[in-house]
């Protein structure tokens, strides 16, 4: 399979503290096989669980992980738009 030049992966997150760690880690394992340049963008959309804390910890291990933290839930569509706006690829 031919690799892509670059790739941005966007994940909206709302109270997904139990799953977001695993999602980011599994995606991070796959991305080097798909593209030479990549980023993961997670939009934490006002989560009230441990999502923000978990994502902050993950950022320390993954330089290509960007997190947008929102204080108030703005919905799935708004989260996607924020991710698309932040994406560099």
PDB file of N, CA, C and O in Angstrom, chain B, residues numbered from 101:
ATOM      1  N   UNK B 101       0.834  -1.170   0.000  1.00  0.00           N
ATOM      2  CA  UNK B 101       0.000   0.000   0.000  1.00  0.00           C
ATOM      3  C   UNK B 101       0.889   1.248   0.000  1.00  0.00           C
ATOM      4  O   UNK B 101       1.859   1.335   0.752  1.00  0.00           O
ATOM      5  N   UNK B 102       0.546   2.181  -0.835  1.00  0.00           N
ATOM      6  CA  UNK B 102       1.280   3.437  -0.906  1.00  0.00           C
ATOM      7  C   UNK B 102       0.909   4.310   0.286  1.00  0.00           C
ATOM      8  O   UNK B 102      -0.267   4.444   0.624  1.00  0.00           O
ATOM      9  N   UNK B 103       1.921   4.905   0.922  1.00  0.00           N
ATOM     10  CA  UNK B 103       1.676   5.775   2.068  1.00  0.00           C
ATOM     11  C   UNK B 103       1.139   7.131   1.625  1.00  0.00           C
ATOM     12  O   UNK B 103       1.484   7.636   0.556  1.00  0.00           O
ATOM     13  N   UNK B 104       0.296   7.701   2.460  1.00  0.00           N
ATOM     14  CA  UNK B 104      -0.186   9.055   2.243  1.00  0.00           C
ATOM     15  C   UNK B 104       0.928  10.039   2.578  1.00  0.00           C
ATOM     16  O   UNK B 104       1.812   9.727   3.376  1.00  0.00           O
ATOM     17  N   UNK B 105       0.892  11.220   1.975  1.00  0.00           N
ATOM     18  CA  UNK B 105       1.875  12.256   2.296  1.00  0.00           C
ATOM     19  C   UNK B 105       1.710  12.750   3.722  1.00  0.00           C
ATOM     20  O   UNK B 105       2.693  12.934   4.440  1.00  0.00           O
ATOM     21  N   UNK B 106       0.472  12.963   4.129  1.00  0.00           N
ATOM     22  CA  UNK B 106       0.187  13.415   5.484  1.00  0.00           C
ATOM     23  C   UNK B 106      -1.241  13.030   5.854  1.00  0.00           C
ATOM     24  O   UNK B 106      -2.083  12.771   4.994  1.00  0.00           O
ATOM     25  N   UNK B 107      -1.487  13.002   7.166  1.00  0.00           N
ATOM     26  CA  UNK B 107      -2.805  12.573   7.634  1.00  0.00           C
ATOM     27  C   UNK B 107      -3.107  13.210   8.983  1.00  0.00           C
ATOM     28  O   UNK B 107      -2.268  13.215   9.883  1.00  0.00           O
ATOM     29  N   UNK B 108      -4.314  13.746   9.110  1.00  0.00           N
ATOM     30  CA  UNK B 108      -4.816  14.254  10.389  1.00  0.00           C
ATOM     31  C   UNK B 108      -5.988  13.374  10.803  1.00  0.00           C
ATOM     32  O   UNK B 108      -6.910  13.146  10.020  1.00  0.00           O
ATOM     33  N   UNK B 109      -5.949  12.884  12.028  1.00  0.00           N
ATOM     34  CA  UNK B 109      -7.031  12.061  12.576  1.00  0.00           C
ATOM     35  C   UNK B 109      -7.681  12.870  13.686  1.00  0.00           C
ATOM     36  O   UNK B 109      -7.001  13.363  14.586  1.00  0.00           O
ATOM     37  N   UNK B 110      -9.010  13.005  13.619  1.00  0.00           N
ATOM     38  CA  UNK B 110      -9.748  13.843  14.560  1.00  0.00           C
ATOM     39  C   UNK B 110     -10.713  12.974  15.359  1.00  0.00           C
ATOM     40  O   UNK B 110     -11.495  12.203  14.802  1.00  0.00           O
ATOM     41  N   UNK B 111     -10.635  13.121  16.694  1.00  0.00           N
ATOM     42  CA  UNK B 111     -11.535  12.405  17.585  1.00  0.00           C
ATOM     43  C   UNK B 111     -12.267  13.386  18.488  1.00  0.00           C
ATOM     44  O   UNK B 111     -11.633  14.033  19.322  1.00  0.00           O
ATOM     45  N   UNK B 112     -13.581  13.516  18.348  1.00  0.00           N
ATOM     46  CA  UNK B 112     -14.348  14.248  19.355  1.00  0.00           C
ATOM     47  C   UNK B 112     -14.382  13.397  20.626  1.00  0.00           C
ATOM     48  O   UNK B 112     -14.419  12.169  20.554  1.00  0.00           O
ATOM     49  N   UNK B 113     -14.369  14.046  21.774  1.00  0.00           N
ATOM     50  CA  UNK B 113     -14.339  13.335  23.045  1.00  0.00           C
ATOM     51  C   UNK B 113     -15.293  14.012  24.021  1.00  0.00           C
ATOM     52  O   UNK B 113     -15.163  15.203  24.304  1.00  0.00           O
ATOM     53  N   UNK B 114     -16.241  13.252  24.528  1.00  0.00           N
ATOM     54  CA  UNK B 114     -17.114  13.755  25.581  1.00  0.00           C
ATOM     55  C   UNK B 114     -17.324  12.635  26.599  1.00  0.00           C
ATOM     56  O   UNK B 114     -18.017  11.654  26.331  1.00  0.00           O
ATOM     57  N   UNK B 115     -16.724  12.799  27.743  1.00  0.00           N
ATOM     58  CA  UNK B 115     -16.785  11.795  28.807  1.00  0.00           C
ATOM     59  C   UNK B 115     -16.363  10.410  28.309  1.00  0.00           C
ATOM     60  O   UNK B 115     -17.019   9.406  28.587  1.00  0.00           O
ATOM     61  N   UNK B 116     -15.273  10.382  27.581  1.00  0.00           N
ATOM     62  CA  UNK B 116     -14.736   9.137  27.032  1.00  0.00           C
ATOM     63  C   UNK B 116     -13.431   8.740  27.717  1.00  0.00           C
ATOM     64  O   UNK B 116     -12.582   8.088  27.109  1.00  0.00           O
ATOM     65  N   UNK B 117     -13.269   9.132  28.979  1.00  0.00           N
ATOM     66  CA  UNK B 117     -12.035   8.867  29.700  1.00  0.00           C
ATOM     67  C   UNK B 117     -11.625   7.405  29.700  1.00  0.00           C
ATOM     68  O   UNK B 117     -10.433   7.101  29.666  1.00  0.00           O
ATOM     69  N   UNK B 118     -12.579   6.505  29.737  1.00  0.00           N
ATOM     70  CA  UNK B 118     -12.250   5.077  29.755  1.00  0.00           C
ATOM     71  C   UNK B 118     -11.730   4.590  28.410  1.00  0.00           C
ATOM     72  O   UNK B 118     -10.959   3.632  28.360  1.00  0.00           O
ATOM     73  N   UNK B 119     -12.129   5.220  27.340  1.00  0.00           N
ATOM     74  CA  UNK B 119     -11.791   4.728  26.003  1.00  0.00           C
ATOM     75  C   UNK B 119     -10.732   5.555  25.272  1.00  0.00           C
ATOM     76  O   UNK B 119     -10.002   5.014  24.441  1.00  0.00           O
ATOM     77  N   UNK B 120     -10.634   6.839  25.561  1.00  0.00           N
ATOM     78  CA  UNK B 120      -9.802   7.717  24.736  1.00  0.00           C
ATOM     79  C   UNK B 120      -8.332   7.327  24.773  1.00  0.00           C
ATOM     80  O   UNK B 120      -7.648   7.435  23.755  1.00  0.00           O
ATOM     81  N   UNK B 121      -7.828   6.878  25.917  1.00  0.00           N
ATOM     82  CA  UNK B 121      -6.428   6.440  25.992  1.00  0.00           C
ATOM     83  C   UNK B 121      -6.144   5.329  24.996  1.00  0.00           C
ATOM     84  O   UNK B 121      -5.175   5.390  24.239  1.00  0.00           O
ATOM     85  N   UNK B 122      -6.982   4.335  25.003  1.00  0.00           N
ATOM     86  CA  UNK B 122      -6.787   3.181  24.124  1.00  0.00           C
ATOM     87  C   UNK B 122      -6.955   3.574  22.662  1.00  0.00           C
ATOM     88  O   UNK B 122      -6.216   3.096  21.802  1.00  0.00           O
ATOM     89  N   UNK B 123      -7.909   4.428  22.379  1.00  0.00           N
ATOM     90  CA  UNK B 123      -8.140   4.873  21.004  1.00  0.00           C
ATOM     91  C   UNK B 123      -6.904   5.599  20.462  1.00  0.00           C
ATOM     92  O   UNK B 123      -6.457   5.330  19.347  1.00  0.00           O
ATOM     93  N   UNK B 124      -6.363   6.515  21.257  1.00  0.00           N
ATOM     94  CA  UNK B 124      -5.189   7.270  20.821  1.00  0.00           C
ATOM     95  C   UNK B 124      -3.989   6.338  20.657  1.00  0.00           C
ATOM     96  O   UNK B 124      -3.277   6.419  19.656  1.00  0.00           O
ATOM     97  N   UNK B 125      -3.763   5.467  21.614  1.00  0.00           N
ATOM     98  CA  UNK B 125      -2.613   4.561  21.552  1.00  0.00           C
ATOM     99  C   UNK B 125      -2.682   3.611  20.352  1.00  0.00           C
ATOM    100  O   UNK B 125      -1.679   3.404  19.669  1.00  0.00           O
ATOM    101  N   UNK B 126      -3.842   3.041  20.097  1.00  0.00           N
ATOM    102  CA  UNK B 126      -3.980   2.126  18.955  1.00  0.00           C
ATOM    103  C   UNK B 126      -3.839   2.875  17.628  1.00  0.00           C
ATOM    104  O   UNK B 126      -3.240   2.363  16.682  1.00  0.00           O
ATOM    105  N   UNK B 127      -4.384   4.069  17.565  1.00  0.00           N
ATOM    106  CA  UNK B 127      -4.248   4.875  16.352  1.00  0.00           C
ATOM    107  C   UNK B 127      -2.784   5.243  16.131  1.00  0.00           C
ATOM    108  O   UNK B 127      -2.291   5.206  15.003  1.00  0.00           O
ATOM    109  N   UNK B 128      -2.092   5.598  17.215  1.00  0.00           N
ATOM    110  CA  UNK B 128      -0.673   5.965  17.116  1.00  0.00           C
ATOM    111  C   UNK B 128       0.171   4.807  16.590  1.00  0.00           C
ATOM    112  O   UNK B 128       1.168   5.040  15.906  1.00  0.00           O
ATOM    113  N   UNK B 129      -0.197   3.593  16.886  1.00  0.00           N
ATOM    114  CA  UNK B 129       0.536   2.427  16.378  1.00  0.00           C
ATOM    115  C   UNK B 129       0.329   2.242  14.880  1.00  0.00           C
ATOM    116  O   UNK B 129       1.236   1.796  14.176  1.00  0.00           O
ATOM    117  N   UNK B 130      -0.853   2.581  14.395  1.00  0.00           N
ATOM    118  CA  UNK B 130      -1.187   2.373  12.986  1.00  0.00           C
ATOM    119  C   UNK B 130      -0.682   3.480  12.058  1.00  0.00           C
ATOM    120  O   UNK B 130      -0.339   3.213  10.906  1.00  0.00           O
ATOM    121  N   UNK B 131      -0.635   4.697  12.544  1.00  0.00           N
ATOM    122  CA  UNK B 131      -0.342   5.834  11.679  1.00  0.00           C
ATOM    123  C   UNK B 131       0.980   5.751  10.921  1.00  0.00           C
ATOM    124  O   UNK B 131       1.003   6.129   9.750  1.00  0.00           O
ATOM    125  N   UNK B 132       2.082   5.284  11.507  1.00  0.00           N
ATOM    126  CA  UNK B 132       3.333   5.211  10.736  1.00  0.00           C
ATOM    127  C   UNK B 132       3.251   4.280   9.522  1.00  0.00           C
ATOM    128  O   UNK B 132       4.026   4.427   8.577  1.00  0.00           O
ATOM    129  N   UNK B 133       2.332   3.339   9.544  1.00  0.00           N
ATOM    130  CA  UNK B 133       2.144   2.443   8.405  1.00  0.00           C
ATOM    131  C   UNK B 133       1.365   3.110   7.279  1.00  0.00           C
ATOM    132  O   UNK B 133       1.443   2.690   6.125  1.00  0.00           O
ATOM    133  N   UNK B 134       0.609   4.157   7.627  1.00  0.00           N
ATOM    134  CA  UNK B 134      -0.287   4.805   6.678  1.00  0.00           C
ATOM    135  C   UNK B 134       0.299   6.068   6.075  1.00  0.00           C
ATOM    136  O   UNK B 134       0.067   6.380   4.907  1.00  0.00           O
ATOM    137  N   UNK B 135       1.073   6.800   6.895  1.00  0.00           N
ATOM    138  CA  UNK B 135       1.576   8.105   6.453  1.00  0.00           C
ATOM    139  C   UNK B 135       2.907   8.423   7.116  1.00  0.00           C
ATOM    140  O   UNK B 135       3.188   7.962   8.223  1.00  0.00           O
ATOM    141  N   UNK B 136       3.715   9.209   6.436  1.00  0.00           N
ATOM    142  CA  UNK B 136       4.992   9.638   7.001  1.00  0.00           C
ATOM    143  C   UNK B 136       4.823  10.802   7.973  1.00  0.00           C
ATOM    144  O   UNK B 136       5.555  10.912   8.956  1.00  0.00           O
ATOM    145  N   UNK B 137       3.860  11.663   7.691  1.00  0.00           N
ATOM    146  CA  UNK B 137       3.565  12.826   8.525  1.00  0.00           C
ATOM    147  C   UNK B 137       2.126  12.676   9.008  1.00  0.00           C
ATOM    148  O   UNK B 137       1.211  12.474   8.210  1.00  0.00           O
ATOM    149  N   UNK B 138       1.939  12.777  10.319  1.00  0.00           N
ATOM    150  CA  UNK B 138       0.592  12.572  10.859  1.00  0.00           C
ATOM    151  C   UNK B 138       0.415  13.323  12.170  1.00  0.00           C
ATOM    152  O   UNK B 138       1.375  13.722  12.828  1.00  0.00           O
ATOM    153  N   UNK B 139      -0.854  13.498  12.519  1.00  0.00           N
ATOM    154  CA  UNK B 139      -1.219  14.103  13.787  1.00  0.00           C
ATOM    155  C   UNK B 139      -2.556  13.524  14.239  1.00  0.00           C
ATOM    156  O   UNK B 139      -3.382  13.106  13.428  1.00  0.00           O
ATOM    157  N   UNK B 140      -2.739  13.513  15.537  1.00  0.00           N
ATOM    158  CA  UNK B 140      -4.021  13.146  16.125  1.00  0.00           C
ATOM    159  C   UNK B 140      -4.518  14.377  16.870  1.00  0.00           C
ATOM    160  O   UNK B 140      -3.790  14.976  17.662  1.00  0.00           O
ATOM    161  N   UNK B 141      -5.750  14.740  16.608  1.00  0.00           N
ATOM    162  CA  UNK B 141      -6.366  15.887  17.277  1.00  0.00           C
ATOM    163  C   UNK B 141      -7.578  15.376  18.039  1.00  0.00           C
ATOM    164  O   UNK B 141      -8.479  14.772  17.456  1.00  0.00           O
ATOM    165  N   UNK B 142      -7.596  15.620  19.339  1.00  0.00           N
ATOM    166  CA  UNK B 142      -8.737  15.238  20.166  1.00  0.00           C
ATOM    167  C   UNK B 142      -9.384  16.512  20.686  1.00  0.00           C
ATOM    168  O   UNK B 142      -8.716  17.373  21.258  1.00  0.00           O
ATOM    169  N   UNK B 143     -10.687  16.622  20.483  1.00  0.00           N
ATOM    170  CA  UNK B 143     -11.439  17.755  20.973  1.00  0.00           C
ATOM    171  C   UNK B 143     -12.209  17.291  22.201  1.00  0.00           C
ATOM    172  O   UNK B 143     -13.207  16.581  22.084  1.00  0.00           O
ATOM    173  N   UNK B 144     -11.745  17.693  23.369  1.00  0.00           N
ATOM    174  CA  UNK B 144     -12.409  17.366  24.622  1.00  0.00           C
ATOM    175  C   UNK B 144     -13.532  18.387  24.812  1.00  0.00           C
ATOM    176  O   UNK B 144     -13.292  19.534  25.189  1.00  0.00           O
ATOM    177  N   UNK B 145     -14.738  17.951  24.547  1.00  0.00           N
ATOM    178  CA  UNK B 145     -15.883  18.855  24.450  1.00  0.00           C
ATOM    179  C   UNK B 145     -16.626  19.004  25.779  1.00  0.00           C
ATOM    180  O   UNK B 145     -17.793  18.629  25.897  1.00  0.00           O
ATOM    181  N   UNK B 146     -15.927  19.560  26.782  1.00  0.00           N
ATOM    182  CA  UNK B 146     -16.570  19.823  28.065  1.00  0.00           C
ATOM    183  C   UNK B 146     -16.788  18.585  28.909  1.00  0.00           C
ATOM    184  O   UNK B 146     -17.737  18.539  29.693  1.00  0.00           O
ATOM    185  N   UNK B 147     -15.946  17.592  28.774  1.00  0.00           N
ATOM    186  CA  UNK B 147     -16.090  16.360  29.559  1.00  0.00           C
ATOM    187  C   UNK B 147     -16.056  16.663  31.049  1.00  0.00           C
ATOM    188  O   UNK B 147     -15.343  17.559  31.502  1.00  0.00           O
ATOM    189  N   UNK B 148     -16.839  15.900  31.797  1.00  0.00           N
ATOM    190  CA  UNK B 148     -16.864  16.040  33.250  1.00  0.00           C
ATOM    191  C   UNK B 148     -16.200  14.852  33.937  1.00  0.00           C
ATOM    192  O   UNK B 148     -16.189  14.778  35.166  1.00  0.00           O
ATOM    193  N   UNK B 149     -15.656  13.938  33.174  1.00  0.00           N
ATOM    194  CA  UNK B 149     -14.938  12.798  33.738  1.00  0.00           C
ATOM    195  C   UNK B 149     -13.442  13.093  33.730  1.00  0.00           C
ATOM    196  O   UNK B 149     -13.049  14.259  33.774  1.00  0.00           O
ATOM    197  N   UNK B 150     -12.616  12.082  33.675  1.00  0.00           N
ATOM    198  CA  UNK B 150     -11.161  12.247  33.710  1.00  0.00           C
ATOM    199  C   UNK B 150     -10.525  12.421  32.332  1.00  0.00           C
ATOM    200  O   UNK B 150      -9.306  12.303  32.205  1.00  0.00           O
ATOM    201  N   UNK B 151     -11.306  12.692  31.316  1.00  0.00           N
ATOM    202  CA  UNK B 151     -10.781  12.806  29.951  1.00  0.00           C
ATOM    203  C   UNK B 151      -9.676  13.856  29.842  1.00  0.00           C
ATOM    204  O   UNK B 151      -8.635  13.587  29.243  1.00  0.00           O
ATOM    205  N   UNK B 152      -9.877  15.027  30.399  1.00  0.00           N
ATOM    206  CA  UNK B 152      -8.885  16.104  30.288  1.00  0.00           C
ATOM    207  C   UNK B 152      -7.555  15.692  30.916  1.00  0.00           C
ATOM    208  O   UNK B 152      -6.498  15.908  30.325  1.00  0.00           O
ATOM    209  N   UNK B 153      -7.601  15.110  32.091  1.00  0.00           N
ATOM    210  CA  UNK B 153      -6.387  14.659  32.777  1.00  0.00           C
ATOM    211  C   UNK B 153      -5.679  13.575  31.974  1.00  0.00           C
ATOM    212  O   UNK B 153      -4.461  13.621  31.799  1.00  0.00           O
ATOM    213  N   UNK B 154      -6.437  12.609  31.490  1.00  0.00           N
ATOM    214  CA  UNK B 154      -5.852  11.518  30.699  1.00  0.00           C
ATOM    215  C   UNK B 154      -5.215  12.033  29.422  1.00  0.00           C
ATOM    216  O   UNK B 154      -4.136  11.578  29.044  1.00  0.00           O
ATOM    217  N   UNK B 155      -5.861  12.968  28.755  1.00  0.00           N
ATOM    218  CA  UNK B 155      -5.323  13.515  27.511  1.00  0.00           C
ATOM    219  C   UNK B 155      -4.057  14.332  27.762  1.00  0.00           C
ATOM    220  O   UNK B 155      -3.130  14.307  26.953  1.00  0.00           O
ATOM    221  N   UNK B 156      -4.019  15.045  28.863  1.00  0.00           N
ATOM    222  CA  UNK B 156      -2.814  15.809  29.218  1.00  0.00           C
ATOM    223  C   UNK B 156      -1.637  14.862  29.421  1.00  0.00           C
ATOM    224  O   UNK B 156      -0.526  15.148  28.973  1.00  0.00           O
ATOM    225  N   UNK B 157      -1.869  13.748  30.086  1.00  0.00           N
ATOM    226  CA  UNK B 157      -0.815  12.747  30.294  1.00  0.00           C
ATOM    227  C   UNK B 157      -0.373  12.138  28.965  1.00  0.00           C
ATOM    228  O   UNK B 157       0.820  11.945  28.735  1.00  0.00           O
ATOM    229  N   UNK B 158      -1.322  11.841  28.103  1.00  0.00           N
ATOM    230  CA  UNK B 158      -1.001  11.258  26.795  1.00  0.00           C
ATOM    231  C   UNK B 158      -0.147  12.201  25.954  1.00  0.00           C
ATOM    232  O   UNK B 158       0.749  11.753  25.238  1.00  0.00           O
ATOM    233  N   UNK B 159      -0.413  13.490  26.035  1.00  0.00           N
ATOM    234  CA  UNK B 159       0.352  14.464  25.254  1.00  0.00           C
ATOM    235  C   UNK B 159       1.837  14.413  25.578  1.00  0.00           C
ATOM    236  O   UNK B 159       2.669  14.705  24.719  1.00  0.00           O
ATOM    237  N   UNK B 160       2.172  14.050  26.792  1.00  0.00           N
ATOM    238  CA  UNK B 160       3.577  13.975  27.185  1.00  0.00           C
ATOM    239  C   UNK B 160       4.313  12.862  26.440  1.00  0.00           C
ATOM    240  O   UNK B 160       5.526  12.946  26.247  1.00  0.00           O
ATOM    241  N   UNK B 161       3.598  11.834  26.024  1.00  0.00           N
ATOM    242  CA  UNK B 161       4.217  10.710  25.338  1.00  0.00           C
ATOM    243  C   UNK B 161       4.088  10.737  23.826  1.00  0.00           C
ATOM    244  O   UNK B 161       4.777   9.995  23.127  1.00  0.00           O
ATOM    245  N   UNK B 162       3.215  11.582  23.324  1.00  0.00           N
ATOM    246  CA  UNK B 162       2.956  11.617  21.885  1.00  0.00           C
ATOM    247  C   UNK B 162       3.041  13.062  21.389  1.00  0.00           C
ATOM    248  O   UNK B 162       2.103  13.841  21.561  1.00  0.00           O
ATOM    249  N   UNK B 163       4.160  13.409  20.780  1.00  0.00           N
ATOM    250  CA  UNK B 163       4.371  14.781  20.302  1.00  0.00           C
ATOM    251  C   UNK B 163       3.368  15.186  19.220  1.00  0.00           C
ATOM    252  O   UNK B 163       3.087  16.371  19.040  1.00  0.00           O
ATOM    253  N   UNK B 164       2.840  14.216  18.515  1.00  0.00           N
ATOM    254  CA  UNK B 164       1.904  14.490  17.416  1.00  0.00           C
ATOM    255  C   UNK B 164       0.456  14.589  17.891  1.00  0.00           C
ATOM    256  O   UNK B 164      -0.445  14.767  17.071  1.00  0.00           O
ATOM    257  N   UNK B 165       0.216  14.479  19.189  1.00  0.00           N
ATOM    258  CA  UNK B 165      -1.134  14.576  19.744  1.00  0.00           C
ATOM    259  C   UNK B 165      -1.428  16.014  20.144  1.00  0.00           C
ATOM    260  O   UNK B 165      -0.710  16.615  20.942  1.00  0.00           O
ATOM    261  N   UNK B 166      -2.501  16.551  19.571  1.00  0.00           N
ATOM    262  CA  UNK B 166      -2.968  17.887  19.934  1.00  0.00           C
ATOM    263  C   UNK B 166      -4.326  17.751  20.601  1.00  0.00           C
ATOM    264  O   UNK B 166      -5.165  16.966  20.160  1.00  0.00           O
ATOM    265  N   UNK B 167      -4.537  18.508  21.651  1.00  0.00           N
ATOM    266  CA  UNK B 167      -5.800  18.440  22.385  1.00  0.00           C
ATOM    267  C   UNK B 167      -6.403  19.835  22.467  1.00  0.00           C
ATOM    268  O   UNK B 167      -5.732  20.803  22.822  1.00  0.00           O
ATOM    269  N   UNK B 168      -7.668  19.912  22.134  1.00  0.00           N
ATOM    270  CA  UNK B 168      -8.442  21.134  22.311  1.00  0.00           C
ATOM    271  C   UNK B 168      -9.394  20.863  23.471  1.00  0.00           C
ATOM    272  O   UNK B 168     -10.247  19.980  23.383  1.00  0.00           O
ATOM    273  N   UNK B 169      -9.250  21.615  24.554  1.00  0.00           N
ATOM    274  CA  UNK B 169     -10.123  21.455  25.716  1.00  0.00           C
ATOM    275  C   UNK B 169     -11.153  22.568  25.733  1.00  0.00           C
ATOM    276  O   UNK B 169     -10.813  23.750  25.758  1.00  0.00           O
ATOM    277  N   UNK B 170     -12.413  22.173  25.719  1.00  0.00           N
ATOM    278  CA  UNK B 170     -13.504  23.138  25.817  1.00  0.00           C
ATOM    279  C   UNK B 170     -14.123  23.023  27.201  1.00  0.00           C
ATOM    280  O   UNK B 170     -14.278  21.923  27.731  1.00  0.00           O
ATOM    281  N   UNK B 171     -14.473  24.151  27.778  1.00  0.00           N
ATOM    282  CA  UNK B 171     -15.055  24.155  29.118  1.00  0.00           C
ATOM    283  C   UNK B 171     -16.520  23.738  29.095  1.00  0.00           C
ATOM    284  O   UNK B 171     -17.027  23.188  30.072  1.00  0.00           O
ATOM    285  N   UNK B 172     -17.197  23.998  27.986  1.00  0.00           N
ATOM    286  CA  UNK B 172     -18.622  23.710  27.871  1.00  0.00           C
ATOM    287  C   UNK B 172     -18.863  22.822  26.652  1.00  0.00           C
ATOM    288  O   UNK B 172     -18.257  23.027  25.600  1.00  0.00           O
ATOM    289  N   UNK B 173     -19.736  21.847  26.796  1.00  0.00           N
ATOM    290  CA  UNK B 173     -20.074  20.963  25.684  1.00  0.00           C
ATOM    291  C   UNK B 173     -20.774  21.756  24.587  1.00  0.00           C
ATOM    292  O   UNK B 173     -21.780  22.423  24.829  1.00  0.00           O
ATOM    293  N   UNK B 174     -20.222  21.672  23.376  1.00  0.00           N
ATOM    294  CA  UNK B 174     -20.787  22.397  22.239  1.00  0.00           C
ATOM    295  C   UNK B 174     -21.332  21.465  21.161  1.00  0.00           C
ATOM    296  O   UNK B 174     -21.869  21.922  20.152  1.00  0.00           O
ATOM    297  N   UNK B 175     -21.194  20.172  21.374  1.00  0.00           N
ATOM    298  CA  UNK B 175     -21.773  19.215  20.452  1.00  0.00           C
ATOM    299  C   UNK B 175     -20.791  18.624  19.460  1.00  0.00           C
ATOM    300  O   UNK B 175     -19.690  19.131  19.246  1.00  0.00           O
ATOM    301  N   UNK B 176     -21.234  17.536  18.869  1.00  0.00           N
ATOM    302  CA  UNK B 176     -20.405  16.754  17.951  1.00  0.00           C
ATOM    303  C   UNK B 176     -19.969  17.554  16.723  1.00  0.00           C
ATOM    304  O   UNK B 176     -18.793  17.545  16.359  1.00  0.00           O
ATOM    305  N   UNK B 177     -20.904  18.235  16.095  1.00  0.00           N
ATOM    306  CA  UNK B 177     -20.591  19.003  14.885  1.00  0.00           C
ATOM    307  C   UNK B 177     -19.593  20.117  15.151  1.00  0.00           C
ATOM    308  O   UNK B 177     -18.667  20.327  14.368  1.00  0.00           O
ATOM    309  N   UNK B 178     -19.780  20.827  16.249  1.00  0.00           N
ATOM    310  CA  UNK B 178     -18.850  21.906  16.605  1.00  0.00           C
ATOM    311  C   UNK B 178     -17.467  21.342  16.904  1.00  0.00           C
ATOM    312  O   UNK B 178     -16.454  21.966  16.587  1.00  0.00           O
ATOM    313  N   UNK B 179     -17.427  20.163  17.514  1.00  0.00           N
ATOM    314  CA  UNK B 179     -16.136  19.526  17.802  1.00  0.00           C
ATOM    315  C   UNK B 179     -15.418  19.153  16.511  1.00  0.00           C
ATOM    316  O   UNK B 179     -14.214  19.375  16.378  1.00  0.00           O
ATOM    317  N   UNK B 180     -16.148  18.595  15.575  1.00  0.00           N
ATOM    318  CA  UNK B 180     -15.537  18.247  14.286  1.00  0.00           C
ATOM    319  C   UNK B 180     -15.018  19.488  13.569  1.00  0.00           C
ATOM    320  O   UNK B 180     -13.912  19.474  13.029  1.00  0.00           O
ATOM    321  N   UNK B 181     -15.800  20.551  13.560  1.00  0.00           N
ATOM    322  CA  UNK B 181     -15.361  21.786  12.908  1.00  0.00           C
ATOM    323  C   UNK B 181     -14.086  22.328  13.552  1.00  0.00           C
ATOM    324  O   UNK B 181     -13.183  22.790  12.854  1.00  0.00           O
ATOM    325  N   UNK B 182     -14.010  22.272  14.876  1.00  0.00           N
ATOM    326  CA  UNK B 182     -12.799  22.738  15.569  1.00  0.00           C
ATOM    327  C   UNK B 182     -11.600  21.871  15.194  1.00  0.00           C
ATOM    328  O   UNK B 182     -10.495  22.385  15.021  1.00  0.00           O
ATOM    329  N   UNK B 183     -11.805  20.571  15.068  1.00  0.00           N
ATOM    330  CA  UNK B 183     -10.730  19.666  14.658  1.00  0.00           C
ATOM    331  C   UNK B 183     -10.280  19.934  13.246  1.00  0.00           C
ATOM    332  O   UNK B 183      -9.080  19.962  12.973  1.00  0.00           O
ATOM    333  N   UNK B 184     -11.218  20.133  12.344  1.00  0.00           N
ATOM    334  CA  UNK B 184     -10.853  20.432  10.945  1.00  0.00           C
ATOM    335  C   UNK B 184     -10.073  21.736  10.861  1.00  0.00           C
ATOM    336  O   UNK B 184      -9.122  21.851  10.088  1.00  0.00           O
ATOM    337  N   UNK B 185     -10.480  22.714  11.658  1.00  0.00           N
ATOM    338  CA  UNK B 185      -9.796  24.015  11.643  1.00  0.00           C
ATOM    339  C   UNK B 185      -8.359  23.888  12.172  1.00  0.00           C
ATOM    340  O   UNK B 185      -7.454  24.567  11.687  1.00  0.00           O
ATOM    341  N   UNK B 186      -8.160  23.029  13.151  1.00  0.00           N
ATOM    342  CA  UNK B 186      -6.843  22.842  13.762  1.00  0.00           C
ATOM    343  C   UNK B 186      -5.917  21.970  12.896  1.00  0.00           C
ATOM    344  O   UNK B 186      -4.693  22.078  12.981  1.00  0.00           O
ATOM    345  N   UNK B 187      -6.507  21.126  12.081  1.00  0.00           N
ATOM    346  CA  UNK B 187      -5.718  20.172  11.289  1.00  0.00           C
ATOM    347  C   UNK B 187      -4.756  20.860  10.344  1.00  0.00           C
ATOM    348  O   UNK B 187      -5.093  21.849   9.693  1.00  0.00           O
ATOM    349  N   UNK B 188      -3.545  20.314  10.281  1.00  0.00           N
ATOM    350  CA  UNK B 188      -2.551  20.877   9.375  1.00  0.00           C
ATOM    351  C   UNK B 188      -2.387  20.031   8.115  1.00  0.00           C
ATOM    352  O   UNK B 188      -1.771  20.483   7.149  1.00  0.00           O
ATOM    353  N   UNK B 189      -2.920  18.828   8.106  1.00  0.00           N
ATOM    354  CA  UNK B 189      -2.772  17.940   6.940  1.00  0.00           C
ATOM    355  C   UNK B 189      -4.063  17.831   6.162  1.00  0.00           C
ATOM    356  O   UNK B 189      -4.119  17.127   5.153  1.00  0.00           O
TER     357      UNK B 189
END
